[in-house]
Amino acid sequence: MARKIPATVITGFLGSGKTTLIRHLLANAGGKRIALIINEFGDLGVDGEILKGCTDAACAEDDIMELSNGCICCTVADDFIPTMQNLLDRPEPPEHIVIETSGLALPQPLVSAFNWPEISTRVTVDGVVTVIDGRAAADGQFAHDIAAVDAQRAADDTLDHETPLSELFEDQIAAADMIVVNKTDLLTQAEAEALAARLSSDARAGVRVVKTAMGRLPVDVLLGLDAGAEADMAQRHAPHHHHHEGDDHDHDDFESFAVDRATITDPAAFAARLAEVIRAHSILRLKGFAAVDGKPMRLAIQAVGPRVDHYFDRPFGADEPRETRLVVIGQAGLDRAAITADLQA
């Protein structure tokens, strides 16, 4: 069976920086064919025009599709499913699909739509990324310009839910596989750390909170979460029982390094050990390959947060060294020596 095409859902209120994050993603896609679905309405397709101005080959105009008939979670059958079918039926389908929702969209109905029979066997939700305006959230608001959000709500005649902004915020956090605290250049380090800790405590176990400015996140951090979110809807609904109240950054906010170690004996035990190391050091991603004693096959390892997947992917080549090499990805400031020691133990 052909592998399902991964899709990333990017949600967050108007002004949180979703479009800026996506532009940066497209400009650094490294040749990956990415299709983009933008849920625009009441704004003359401004985001679409901005993104179409991107000169990178990864965001060719034909790969950018706008849903302008209203909030995506309210028009799933009429707009979203046919658009997805058109993308998937192309002679050369995209390698990854990115969906930018309206700030008023409930993420849960959209993620659930990936279970519709028309698309369920062909595409999966790689991850839900919720973008937060760090300055607004630290100030106890849900968006920088509440009036603009209210105007957006008024402009959408198809909106069939009057969810308060506080509950929309909770829904976005509950659905997230990754929470991006954007605009940290407007926060002190103490404010950014306190906000990240609060969001982490409100999110599901294992959800990573990352901090950035101007949406500058490495592609390897955003894509490849492999969450299969549509199969995990029971854990992605907010209870709605409470309400929430520097320097420019770039890829220097993140770092990655490789760790070599000896062969391993037990894949399951090694995966459990990796999960412990990831939790202890707040590692975002870990991936690589391992050589297992007595096994001719190479063990592939993929970890997102503390969830570690491993499988034998292929035999080692005749001239290929039987080695174990892991790549660690995380926020800048990782204790490389301690992580290396833990992974080599």
NORMOFEN-V689938 format. One record per residue. N is the residue number from 0. RES is the residue in three letters. PSI is psi in degrees with one decimal (* if undefined). Layout:
N:RES:PSI + N:RES:PSI
This chain:
0:MET:137.5 + 1:ALA:145.2 + 2:ARG:139.3 + 3:LYS:144.9 + 4:ILE:128.6 + 5:PRO:144.5 + 6:ALA:137.4 + 7:THR:126.5 + 8:VAL:122.0 + 9:ILE:116.8 + 10:THR:166.8 + 11:GLY:157.3 + 12:PHE:159.3 + 13:LEU:128.7 + 14:GLY:-0.1 + 15:SER:-22.3 + 16:GLY:20.1 + 17:LYS:-46.9 + 18:THR:-41.1 + 19:THR:-42.1 + 20:LEU:-43.1 + 21:ILE:-40.7 + 22:ARG:-43.3 + 23:HIS:-39.7 + 24:LEU:-47.6 + 25:LEU:-37.7 + 26:ALA:-15.6 + 27:ASN:29.6 + 28:ALA:-13.0 + 29:GLY:33.7 + 30:GLY:-6.6 + 31:LYS:132.1 + 32:ARG:109.6 + 33:ILE:129.6 + 34:ALA:145.7 + 35:LEU:128.8 + 36:ILE:121.4 + 37:ILE:128.3 + 38:ASN:86.7 + 39:GLU:142.5 + 40:PHE:152.1 + 41:GLY:13.5 + 42:ASP:17.9 + 43:LEU:28.9 + 44:GLY:34.5 + 45:VAL:-46.5 + 46:ASP:-41.0 + 47:GLY:-42.1 + 48:GLU:-38.4 + 49:ILE:-48.1 + 50:LEU:-32.9 + 51:LYS:-15.8 + 52:GLY:-6.8 + 53:CYS:133.7 + 54:THR:-5.3 + 55:ASP:143.3 + 56:ALA:-21.7 + 57:ALA:-17.1 + 58:CYS:52.7 + 59:ALA:146.6 + 60:GLU:-35.8 + 61:ASP:-18.0 + 62:ASP:4.9 + 63:ILE:120.3 + 64:MET:133.7 + 65:GLU:137.2 + 66:LEU:101.7 + 67:SER:15.2 + 68:ASN:10.5 + 69:GLY:-178.9 + 70:CYS:127.7 + 71:ILE:-32.2 + 72:CYS:-13.9 + 73:CYS:-6.8 + 74:THR:33.2 + 75:VAL:-52.8 + 76:ALA:-40.0 + 77:ASP:-34.5 + 78:ASP:-54.9 + 79:PHE:-50.5 + 80:ILE:-48.0 + 81:PRO:-37.3 + 82:THR:-43.7 + 83:MET:-41.5 + 84:GLN:-40.4 + 85:ASN:-40.6 + 86:LEU:-46.0 + 87:LEU:-24.9 + 88:ASP:-0.7 + 89:ARG:149.2 + 90:PRO:-34.4 + 91:GLU:86.7 + 92:PRO:159.3 + 93:PRO:158.7 + 94:GLU:-23.5 + 95:HIS:144.1 + 96:ILE:131.4 + 97:VAL:129.7 + 98:ILE:116.7 + 99:GLU:113.2 + 100:THR:160.8 + 101:SER:150.3 + 102:GLY:-15.8 + 103:LEU:-1.5 + 104:ALA:135.4 + 105:LEU:121.2 + 106:PRO:-30.9 + 107:GLN:-47.6 + 108:PRO:-34.7 + 109:LEU:-45.7 + 110:VAL:-40.9 + 111:SER:-30.3 + 112:ALA:-19.9 + 113:PHE:-7.3 + 114:ASN:-3.5 + 115:TRP:138.3 + 116:PRO:-31.3 + 117:GLU:-27.0 + 118:ILE:-9.4 + 119:SER:-29.0 + 120:THR:-1.4 + 121:ARG:-16.1 + 122:VAL:150.0 + 123:THR:155.1 + 124:VAL:104.4 + 125:ASP:-33.6 + 126:GLY:153.8 + 127:VAL:120.7 + 128:VAL:118.3 + 129:THR:122.5 + 130:VAL:128.3 + 131:ILE:134.4 + 132:ASP:103.7 + 133:GLY:-42.4 + 134:ARG:-45.7 + 135:ALA:-44.8 + 136:ALA:-39.0 + 137:ALA:-27.2 + 138:ASP:6.0 + 139:GLY:14.8 + 140:GLN:169.4 + 141:PHE:-17.4 + 142:ALA:154.4 + 143:HIS:-39.7 + 144:ASP:89.7 + 145:ILE:-35.5 + 146:ALA:-38.7 + 147:ALA:-37.3 + 148:VAL:-41.3 + 149:ASP:-37.6 + 150:ALA:-37.2 + 151:GLN:-41.5 + 152:ARG:-45.3 + 153:ALA:-28.3 + 154:ALA:-14.6 + 155:ASP:102.1 + 156:ASP:-18.9 + 157:THR:-6.5 + 158:LEU:118.9 + 159:ASP:17.5 + 160:HIS:138.3 + 161:GLU:45.3 + 162:THR:127.1 + 163:PRO:152.6 + 164:LEU:-35.3 + 165:SER:-39.5 + 166:GLU:-35.3 + 167:LEU:-42.7 + 168:PHE:-45.3 + 169:GLU:-38.2 + 170:ASP:-41.0 + 171:GLN:-38.3 + 172:ILE:-42.0 + 173:ALA:-32.5 + 174:ALA:-14.3 + 175:ALA:142.4 + 176:ASP:-20.6 + 177:MET:137.4 + 178:ILE:124.4 + 179:VAL:114.3 + 180:VAL:103.8 + 181:ASN:167.6 + 182:LYS:35.0 + 183:THR:-11.0 + 184:ASP:-14.5 + 185:LEU:5.4 + 186:LEU:152.6 + 187:THR:164.1 + 188:GLN:-39.3 + 189:ALA:-42.0 + 190:GLU:-43.0 + 191:ALA:-42.7 + 192:GLU:-41.5 + 193:ALA:-41.7 + 194:LEU:-45.3 + 195:ALA:-40.5 + 196:ALA:-40.3 + 197:ARG:-44.0 + 198:LEU:-39.1 + 199:SER:-38.7 + 200:SER:-26.0 + 201:ASP:-20.0 + 202:ALA:170.6 + 203:ARG:157.3 + 204:ALA:135.9 + 205:GLY:-11.1 + 206:VAL:129.8 + 207:ARG:140.3 + 208:VAL:121.5 + 209:VAL:149.5 + 210:LYS:139.8 + 211:THR:173.3 + 212:ALA:145.3 + 213:MET:25.2 + 214:GLY:23.5 + 215:ARG:87.8 + 216:LEU:140.5 + 217:PRO:146.4 + 218:VAL:-39.3 + 219:ASP:-20.1 + 220:VAL:-39.4 + 221:LEU:-41.7 + 222:LEU:152.9 + 223:GLY:24.0 + 224:LEU:-26.0 + 225:ASP:44.9 + 226:ALA:-28.6 + 227:GLY:46.6 + 228:ALA:-31.1 + 229:GLU:-19.2 + 230:ALA:6.1 + 231:ASP:39.0 + 232:MET:-27.9 + 233:ALA:-27.2 + 234:GLN:2.3 + 235:ARG:29.3 + 236:HIS:131.3 + 237:ALA:142.5 + 238:PRO:-18.1 + 239:HIS:47.2 + 240:HIS:-0.6 + 241:HIS:167.9 + 242:HIS:147.5 + 243:HIS:133.6 + 244:GLU:* + 245:GLY:-132.3 + 246:ASP:154.8 + 247:ASP:144.0 + 248:HIS:154.0 + 249:ASP:-151.5 + 250:HIS:-11.5 + 251:ASP:-15.8 + 252:ASP:-12.3 + 253:PHE:154.4 + 254:GLU:156.0 + 255:SER:148.8 + 256:PHE:158.2 + 257:ALA:146.4 + 258:VAL:124.5 + 259:ASP:143.9 + 260:ARG:175.2 + 261:ALA:170.9 + 262:THR:160.1 + 263:ILE:164.7 + 264:THR:-33.5 + 265:ASP:105.8 + 266:PRO:-42.6 + 267:ALA:-43.2 + 268:ALA:-37.9 + 269:PHE:-41.2 + 270:ALA:-40.9 + 271:ALA:-38.5 + 272:ARG:-40.4 + 273:LEU:-42.1 + 274:ALA:-39.1 + 275:GLU:-43.4 + 276:VAL:-41.5 + 277:ILE:-44.8 + 278:ARG:-41.9 + 279:ALA:-31.1 + 280:HIS:10.8 + 281:SER:46.3 + 282:ILE:135.5 + 283:LEU:-51.2 + 284:ARG:149.5 + 285:LEU:130.8 + 286:LYS:159.6 + 287:GLY:-157.5 + 288:PHE:151.8 + 289:ALA:148.1 + 290:ALA:129.8 + 291:VAL:130.4 + 292:ASP:128.9 + 293:GLY:2.8 + 294:LYS:130.8 + 295:PRO:-15.2 + 296:MET:150.0 + 297:ARG:134.4 + 298:LEU:115.8 + 299:ALA:139.4 + 300:ILE:128.9 + 301:GLN:124.1 + 302:ALA:132.4 + 303:VAL:111.7 + 304:GLY:-143.9 + 305:PRO:1.6 + 306:ARG:116.2 + 307:VAL:121.8 + 308:ASP:141.1 + 309:HIS:145.8 + 310:TYR:153.1 + 311:PHE:121.8 + 312:ASP:-35.2 + 313:ARG:163.0 + 314:PRO:152.1 + 315:PHE:142.3 + 316:GLY:160.4 + 317:ALA:-37.7 + 318:ASP:11.5 + 319:GLU:128.2 + 320:PRO:139.1 + 321:ARG:93.4 + 322:GLU:161.7 + 323:THR:123.1 + 324:ARG:127.9 + 325:LEU:138.8 + 326:VAL:126.7 + 327:VAL:132.8 + 328:ILE:132.4 + 329:GLY:-179.1 + 330:GLN:152.2 + 331:ALA:146.3 + 332:GLY:7.8 + 333:LEU:144.0 + 334:ASP:88.1 + 335:ARG:-41.4 + 336:ALA:-44.7 + 337:ALA:-40.9 + 338:ILE:-44.5 + 339:THR:-44.1 + 340:ALA:-41.8 + 341:ASP:-38.6 + 342:LEU:-26.5 + 343:GLN:-9.5 + 344:ALA:*
